């Protein structure tokens, strides 16, 4: 992960990697953490899946 920015209950970042064919993988993402009574009740992660097309192609 790069370009990590975090605050109270959220984080934004970019997932990075290199695919077997040498092409770059970069996918912006965000994480939202919901807390009630001091306990985590829900975690949501959002990823720009259009940027994962190369990865999905490898998985068939």
GIGI-V750533 format. One record per helix or strand of 2 or more residues. SS is the DSSP state (helix for helix, strand for strand). FROM is the first residue (numbers start at 1). TO is the last residue. If there is no record, write none. Layout:
BEGIN
{{SS FROM TO} {SS FROM TO}}
END
This chain:
BEGIN
{{strand 2 7} {strand 10 18} {strand 24 36} {strand 39 47} {helix 49 59}}
END
